[in-house]
């Protein structure tokens, strides 16, 4: 077991870096004691959406026939697919291959999209075919025309809920949610919307990079925490929301539903933030990272409530089981405060910006913030090669259309049941009884060990632990003694004696073992405490 000095060395590290040490210990323990190695430290789901993938890979086969139709030379040289008549050719090809996996779904997707969005069949199918071949640069660089409309409709369901916000959002397809974070931070700074020394608010507990990026020399931002504690069912209290009234707070960044808490903001909390922005802080910039929203029925994002003030970040990775595809999107409403704030910048700040974007626009002062994001993602000078790869954008289209076609939301119900079943197993193994919370996504669970231990081993034992044992000891004991990897909650600005468990990436039966492992550690702590009393300590 690591000693106190060793554990203190890990305090400055991100939980995701500590995880590597825990994995090493857990793997060794699993070999030595012949126990299962259970890594619940990462949120990669262990399921995938098969239907859109079947359609995707079948489309690729058709695309090759289209390439060979234009040019077919030895040794394996094809041409660029042509648009004229391509929709009809796809229809005939699918009729001929109707026994292939994905044929019915691909046919249904095309028919649905053409009808729903009034697409010209040849233009839409050519975008799919040419893009899956990947023989062109992304044009438009921000997002393909048809893909943007399809994903926009998907996001209206997945993120915005009811009532649907008026107008539309401009979307930028990016390499997953992490790329979205990097691009947004970079552009907010480049466009003088956030400057070094400025103050932002972070809704805590929060995904660790939001804590870590602010400290980087590149940004050097100060931050205040708007806390959503367990005692308040992981919702922001009136007192915490009041912190946003301070005009020094330029922006409020949240993950909703939370990571590591798994809790979405309820309608009451949303209403309080809406009221604050509309009555006291119409200038407050909002960034909401909503990747887990699809695991909450009737989810409502700030993107739907306050579209003018909000930059939305969404990743397809968790819901569709595609972390390796790197599929994300940034959404900014066509009517937004970011464009307005840039237009009102004083001359000393606006002049260098006009110079920055002059190579890509004859009127750089009118360039929209979303297009500045695109340019900044390639350091402006390489703007002509910006954009998410075209095969990735096709997969994004497939995922979105498959969900839009699912009127009964059978896929969503199945995904929600997977994680909630695992959550129930964990809770039962911990010996807890919790009332259901409709805002909980069950993708992650935050085990507040101190809260749990007070009920199970007593306040005196907990007081002894907090005085004599390092909070990281719990995670290290689980790894070394039980082959279990959980992330320390303190790194997310959650309680120090808490741990985040992913309910998405392990078999169902693993979560009972994790619960039993935590209880075994607690018994060990209790024994140490009892021994200290007998020893007169």
N, C-alpha and C positions, 0 to 999 in steps of 0.2 A: 504494500500500500504506500502511496506517495506521502511523504511527510509534509509538515506545515510549510516549510520553506519552499519545497518544490511546488506546492499548490499555489503559493503566493506568486510564483513566477508566471503562472498562467493567467493571472487576473487581468493583465493588459490585453490579452488575446481575444479575438472574436470567438464566439462559440463554435463557429465553423472551422476555426483553426485548432481549437482544443479538441474538436471531434477526431482529428487525425490521431492524436495520442490515445484517445479513448478506444478507437477502433483497433489500434495495435494491442492494447491491453485485453480488449474483449476477445479478439481472435485467439490470442494466446491462451486465455482462460477456457475458451470453448474447446480448444484442442486438448489441453491438459485434463480437464474434467469431463470431456466428452459431452458437452452441453451444446445447445443451439446457440449460434452467433446471431444476435438480434440487433440490427442497426436501425433504430427508430429515430435517428438523428437527422435524416434528410427527407424532404417532402416529395420525392419522386414517386408518383403512384404506381402500384403494381398491376394496373389494368390499362387497357387501351380501347379506343373506339375503333371497331373493326370495319363498319360499313363505309365510312368515308375513305378509309385507306384502300379497301377493295376497289372502290370507284376510281381512286387516284391511280393505282397501279395498272388498272385496266385501260384508263385513258392514255397512259404512257405507251401501251402497246399500239393503240390506234394512232397515236402521234407518230410513231415510227413508220407506219404504213403511209401516212401523209407525207412524211419526209421523202420516202422512197418514191412516192408518186411523182414528185417534182424532179428528183435526181436519184439515180441508183447506179453508182459506178463502183467498180472494184478498186481497192479492196475494202468495201464498206463505207462509201461516201454517199451521204444523202443531201437533200436540199432543204430549203426553209419552207415550212408549210404555208399554203396559200389560202386566203379567206374565201374566195368565191366558191359557193356551193358546199362548203365544208360541213355545215350543219346537217345537210341531207346525207352526205357521205357517212357521217358519224351515225346517223339514225339507221342507215342500211347495214353498217358494220355491226352495230349492236344487235340488230335483228338476226344477223348471221351467227353472232356469238352470244345468243341469249342464255346459254347454259353456263357462261363464265361467271365466277363470283364478281359481284359489283356491277354487272350489266344492267339489271333492273334499276338499281340505285342511280347509276350514272344517267340513264335515260330519264328517270324521274326528276333528277336534279336539273337537267337542262330544260325540260319542259316547264318545270315550276319557275325557274329563274326568268325564262323568256316571258312567261305570263305575268308573274308578280311584278317585275321591274320594267316591262315593255322593252326588253332587249331585242335588238336585231339578231336573229339566230346566228347568222354567219359571223357577225362581229364578236358575239359572246363566245361561241365555240372556238373561233380562231384565237381569242385571247387565252383560253384554256390550253389549247393544243400547242401554240407557239411558245407559251410560257412554260409548260411542262417539259418541252424540249430544251428550253433554256438557251436559245440561240441569239437572244437580244439583251441589250441593257434594259433595265426597268424604265418604261415610259408610260405615263408620267413617273418621275422619279419618286414622288411622294407615295403613290399607291396606284395600282392598275385601276382603270376606270370602272370596270364591271365588278372587280373584287371589292372596291371601296363601297359600292352601293350594297352589295350583299352583306359585307361585314357590318356596315352601318345598321342595317336592319337587325342583324343578330345582336348587336350591342344594345339596341333599343329594348330588346327583350331581356338580355342577360344582365344589363347594368342599370338601365333607366327605369324599368317598371312602369307603373301607372301613377299619375297621368303622364303620358309621353310628352317630353319637352317640345316646344314649337321650334321650327327651323331645323337646321341640320348641323352636324359636326363634320369638320374636316379631319380626315384620318391620315396618319403616317404609319405605314407598316414597318416594323423594326424587328431586330433579332432578339425577341423575347423581352420580358419585363425588365431584366437587368440592363439591357441596352437602352431601353426607354428612360430609365433612371439617369444613366450617364448622359444621354443627349439632353435631357431636360435641365439637369444641373448646369451643364455646359452652356446652354443657350440663355438661361436666366442670367448667368453671369455676363456672358458676351454682350447681351442686350441691355446691360445696366439695370435690370430689374431686381437683381440681388447683387450687392457689392460686398467685398470683404469687410467684415465688421458688422454687417447687418444682422438683425435678429429674426429668426423664424421660430415657429412653434411646431413641435412634434407630438403627435398623439401617441402616448406610450401606454403599455409596452408596444414595441414596434420592431419590425424586421431590422436586424442589426446594421445593414449598410446605410440606412438613413441616419443612424447615429454616427457612423464612422466617416461618411463622406463629408459631413459638415466640418470636421476637424482638419481635413486636408488643406495643405498650403494653397492649393488651387482656389479654394472657396473661403476658408477661414470664417465660417459663419458662427454666430452665437445662437444658442437655442434655449427656449423654455419648454418645459414638459407640460403638456395637457394630459393629465393622468386619468386613466379609466381603470380603477382598482377592482379587484374581485368583490370587495365589500359593496360596491355599487353595480354589481352584475356586469362589470367591464363596460360601463357606460360613463360618459363624461358628465360630471356634476355641474350644477349651475356655477359654482365657485371656480371650477376649472375652465369652463367655457368663457367666463368673464376675463380670463387672461388674454383672450383674443381681442378685447376692446382696446388694448394698448396700441397706439399707432406705430410704435417702434417695431411691432411684430408685422413683418411684411408678408409672410406666407404661413400657411398651416398645412403640414404634410401628414397624411394619415394612410394607414393600411386598413381596408374595410372589406370584408371581415378581417379581424385582427390576426396578426402573426406575431406572437405565439398563442394568443388567447383563443382564436377561432370564433370570436364573437363579433357579429355585425352590429352596426349602430341601429338602435330601434327608431321607430318613427318619431317618438317624443324627442329624442336627442337630436335627430335630424332637424326637426322643427325649430329647436332652440338655436342651432347654428344658422339656419336660414334666417331667422328673425334677427340675429346679431348682425349678419352680413347686410341685410336689407335696411336695417335701421341705424346701425352704428359703424359698420366697416365695409362699405361698398367697394373699397379699394383692396380688400384682403384677397390675396392670391391663394388658391386652394389646389393642392395636388392630392389626388386620391388613387391609390393602388388597389384595384378591386378584383384581383385574380381569383379569389375564393368565393365571389358572389354567387356563382351558379350552384353552390352547395347550400344555399339558403332559399327556401321557397319565398317568392314575392320580394326578392331583394330589391332594395332601392339605394342607389348611389347618390353622392353629392353631384355627380355629373347630371343626373336627372333633376335634382332639386335646385341647383345653382349653376346652370350651364355657362353663364357669362363669366363666372369667376374661376371655373374649374378646369384644370388639365387632368384628363382621365388616362390612366394606364391600365391596360388589360393584357393578360397573357393567356394563350390557349393551352398552356402546358399542363396544368393540373387536371382540368376537366376532361380533356381528351387524351390524357396520357401521352403527351408528346414533348417532354422536356428536351429531347434531342433534336427536335425540329426547329427550335428557337423561333417561335411565332408570337409576336406581340404587336400591339398597336397603341399609338398615342392619339387621343381625341381632344380636339379643341373646337368649341362652338364657333360658327361663322361670325357671331356677334359676341365679342369677348373683350374683357378689360385689358388683356395683354397688348393687343394692337393699339388700344386707346392710350395706354401708358407709354408705349414706345413713341407714339405720335406726339405726346406732350413732353418728351424729354427736353431739357434745356439744350441750347446750341452746343455747349462744350461737350455734352455727352452724345448728342445726335450726330455731330460731324464725323467722328471716327467710325460710327456705325454705318453712315452713308458710304464712307470710303471702303469699309469692310465688305459690303454687299454690292458695290458698284460693278464688279466684274460679271455679276449674274443678273443685273436688273438696270434698265435705263432710268428707273425711278426707285432707287433703293429705299427711300424714305417711306414708300408705300408698300414695301414687301411685308406680307403677313407673317406673324410670329411662327405659324406652323411651317411656312416655307423657309424661314430662317433656321428652324430646327433641322430641316432636311439638309440645308447647306452646311450648317455647323457640324453635322454628323460626318462630313467629309472635309472639314476644315476649309470650307467655302471654295477653295481653288479646285477641288475635285468634285464639285457639285454635279458635274455632268455624268459622273459614275455613281451617284448616290442611289439609294433604294434597296429594298429587300430583294433577295434573289427571286426570280420568277417562279421556279418550282415550289419554293416556300409559299409564295402568294397563292398558287393554285391549291395547295393543301389547306390554306386558310379559307379559301372559298368553299372547299369540300366540307370542312368541319362546320362552317356556318350554315351552308345549305342543308346539310344532314339534320342539324338541330331545328332549323326552321320548318322542315318537312315533318318533324315529329310533333304533331299537334297534341298528342296525349302526354308528351314529355316523359315517355317511358325510359329513355336513356337517363334523364336527370334523376328520376325516381330511383333507378337502379344504382346510380352512383351515390346518391344520398344514403341509401340503405346500406351500402358497403361500409361507409365510414361510421355510420351510427351503430351498426352491429358491433364493430370493433370497439367503439366507445363504450357500449354497454358491457362488453366483456372486461374491459379495463376497470370500469367503475365497480363491477361486482367483485373482481379480484382484489380491489383495494378495500372492499367492505363498506362502500359508500352508497348512499341513496340520494339521487339528485332529481329534482323536478325538471321536466323537459323545458327547454328554452327555444322558442321558434327562431331566434336570431343566431343560434349557435350552428356553425357549419360542420363541426365534428371532423374537420380535416386535420387539425392539431388539437392536442389536449395540453393544458398547462397544469401540471401537478404541483400545487402549492404545498410542499412538504411540511412547512411549519404549520400551516392551517390544519392540515390533516393530522400531523403528529400531536398537536394539542388535544385533539379528541381521542387519540389512540394510546399515547404513552404519557400524557399529562403535561401541564404547564411547567412543572419543576424540571422535568427531563429536557424539555425544549430549551429552557433557560440555560441549563448546563451545556447543552449542545452549542448554543449560540456563543457561549463564552469560551468553550474549549475546542470546538471543531470548526474547520474551515468549510464554508458552504459548498465548495467544489468537491469536498470529500464524498458527498453523496453520489455524484456522477462517476467519480473514479472507483468507488466501491462497487457500484452496479456493473461497471465494465470489468473490473478485475475479479470480482467474486461471482458474477452471474452471466457474463458474456453479453451484457445489455448496454447499448449506446443510446443515451438521451442527451440533449443539449441543455446546458445550464441556463436557467431563465434570467439570471442576473445580467447576462450579456445582451438581453433584449430590453433592459430596464424594467423587467418584471421582478417580483420579489427574489432576493438573493437565494433563499432556500426553496427554489422552484425549479422545475425541469420541463422542457418542451418535449412532448412525444408526438411523433408523426403517426397518425392513424391511417395513413394511406399506403404505406409501402411495404407492409409485412403481411403474412398470412393471418387469417382471422384468429387462429388459435394462439398466435404469438402474444397477443395483448393480455391474455390471462396470465401468461408467464411473466410479463413485465410487471403486472400488478402484484403478483406474488413476490417478485424480486424486491420491489419497493418495501413491501411489508417485512420481508426478511431483514433488510437493512435497518428498518425501524426497530425491530426486535433486538438487533445487535447494539444499536445506540442505547436502547433502554437497559440492556444488560451492563453496558459500560457505566451508565449513570448509577445503576443500583450498586455496582462494585465500588464506585467512588464514594457512595454513602457509607458502605460498610468499612471502607478504608479511612473514613473520617475526612475525606477531601471536601 
